[in-house]
Amino acid sequence: MPRKGTSFFYLCIVNKYNIAMKRVTVLELFRKYDYESVFPHFDHLFVVNSGHHLSEENIEVFRGFYNHWANECETKPTECYIRLVSRWEMTCPYIDWNCSVNSKGHLWYSVAEHNDKIEVLSMRVRVDKDVEISEVELAAGLFWEMTYRKPIIDK
């Protein structure tokens, strides 16, 4: 389970043991970890943010989104990447700004605000060295960001 207060979100991912992992896109993470592996971490995020677990109906809705993105979508060229930095609690009303869309060194906005979900799936993920996170936790956190603003399945 993710630890409370841990960030969820450098192109070389460093896991909780500071072992360098291969460079990955969001789609590669989603294809590596199925919904059942990601769900406990995703549900934990939901509980921390809402105070209760997902309903059975919502579990199935989220399963549909995850499986669609992981199994039915292909990447497209993008110069954008996702950067995950340590969370600075209480510094910003948008807590998800610890997980941002960037391009050529410029910070653009949070992943949750990026409407083109196929482009998000295509982005490489850069995790700062001081962030302790496993790949499956990262997949769950990115899924959380992608579903934060009620996505449309076609995107």
C-alpha positions in Angstrom: 0.0 0.0 0.0 1.2 3.5 -0.6 2.3 5.4 2.4 0.2 8.4 3.5 1.9 11.7 2.3 3.9 9.9 -0.4 4.0 11.6 -3.8 2.3 9.9 -6.6 3.6 11.0 -9.4 13.4 12.0 -14.5 12.9 9.9 -17.3 14.8 7.2 -15.5 12.4 6.0 -12.8 13.9 5.3 -9.4 11.9 2.9 -7.2 11.7 2.9 -3.4 15.0 1.1 -3.2 16.7 3.7 -5.5 17.2 1.1 -8.2 17.1 2.6 -11.7 14.3 1.2 -13.8 14.0 1.3 -17.6 12.5 4.4 -19.2 8.8 4.0 -19.6 5.7 5.6 -21.0 2.4 5.7 -19.2 1.0 3.1 -21.6 3.9 0.8 -21.0 3.2 1.0 -17.2 -0.5 0.3 -17.8 0.3 -2.7 -20.0 2.8 -4.1 -17.5 0.4 -3.9 -14.5 -3.2 -5.1 -14.9 -6.1 -3.4 -13.2 -6.2 -5.9 -10.4 -2.5 -5.1 -9.5 -3.1 -1.3 -9.7 -6.5 -1.3 -8.0 -5.4 -1.5 -4.3 -3.2 1.5 -4.7 -5.9 3.4 -6.7 -8.5 2.6 -4.1 -6.1 3.8 -1.4 -5.8 7.2 -3.2 -9.6 7.3 -3.3 -10.0 6.6 0.4 -7.4 9.2 1.3 -9.1 11.8 -0.8 -12.7 11.0 -0.2 -12.9 9.1 3.1 -14.5 6.0 1.6 -13.8 3.1 -0.8 -15.0 3.0 -4.3 -18.5 1.4 -4.8 -18.7 -1.9 -6.8 -20.3 0.1 -9.7 -17.4 2.6 -9.8 -14.8 -0.2 -9.5 -16.2 -1.6 -12.8 -16.4 1.9 -14.5 -12.7 2.5 -13.6 -11.8 -1.1 -14.7 -13.4 -0.2 -18.1 -11.3 3.0 -18.5 -8.1 1.2 -17.4 -8.6 -1.8 -19.7 -9.5 0.4 -22.6 -6.4 2.6 -22.3 -4.1 -0.4 -21.6 -5.4 -2.8 -24.3 -7.1 -0.8 -27.0 -5.0 2.4 -27.4 -1.7 3.1 -29.2 0.7 5.9 -28.6 1.3 8.9 -30.8 4.3 11.2 -31.1 4.6 13.8 -28.4 7.3 16.2 -27.1 5.6 16.3 -23.7 6.6 14.2 -20.7 5.3 13.8 -17.2 7.4 14.8 -14.2 6.7 13.6 -10.7 8.2 15.6 -7.9 8.0 15.4 -4.1 4.8 16.8 -2.8 4.9 20.0 -0.8 1.7 19.7 1.3 -0.5 22.7 1.7 1.4 24.9 -0.8 -1.1 24.7 -3.7 -4.8 24.2 -4.1 -4.1 21.7 -6.9 -2.4 18.9 -5.0 -1.8 17.1 -8.3 0.7 19.7 -9.4 3.3 17.3 -8.1 2.6 15.4 -11.3 2.9 17.8 -14.2 3.0 17.9 -18.0 6.2 19.4 -19.3 7.8 20.1 -22.7 11.4 21.1 -23.4 11.9 22.1 -19.8 8.7 24.2 -19.5 6.1 23.3 -16.9 2.6 23.5 -18.6 -0.1 22.2 -16.2 -1.1 19.2 -14.1 -1.7 15.8 -15.8 -5.3 15.9 -14.6 -5.9 19.0 -16.8 -4.5 17.4 -20.0 -7.6 16.5 -22.1 -5.8 14.3 -24.7 -5.6 11.0 -22.8 -3.9 9.3 -25.8 -1.1 11.9 -25.6 -0.8 11.2 -21.8 -0.5 7.5 -22.5 2.3 8.4 -25.0 4.3 10.5 -22.5 7.5 9.3 -20.9 7.6 9.6 -17.1 10.3 11.4 -15.2 10.5 10.8 -11.5 12.7 13.0 -9.4 15.5 11.2 -7.4 14.0 12.0 -4.0 10.6 10.4 -4.8 10.2 6.9 -3.4 7.6 5.0 -5.5 7.3 1.6 -7.0 6.2 1.1 -10.7 2.8 -0.2 -9.7 2.2 2.8 -7.3 3.2 5.0 -10.2 0.8 3.3 -12.6 -2.0 3.8 -10.0 -1.1 7.5 -9.4 -1.0 8.2 -13.1 -4.4 6.5 -13.6 -5.7 8.6 -10.7 -4.5 11.7 -12.5 -6.1 10.6 -15.8 -9.5 10.0 -14.2 -9.5 13.0 -11.9 -11.6 15.2 -14.2 -14.2 12.6 -15.4 -12.6 11.4 -18.7 -14.3 10.5 -21.9 -13.6 7.0 -23.1 -12.8 8.2 -26.7 -9.9 10.3 -25.5 
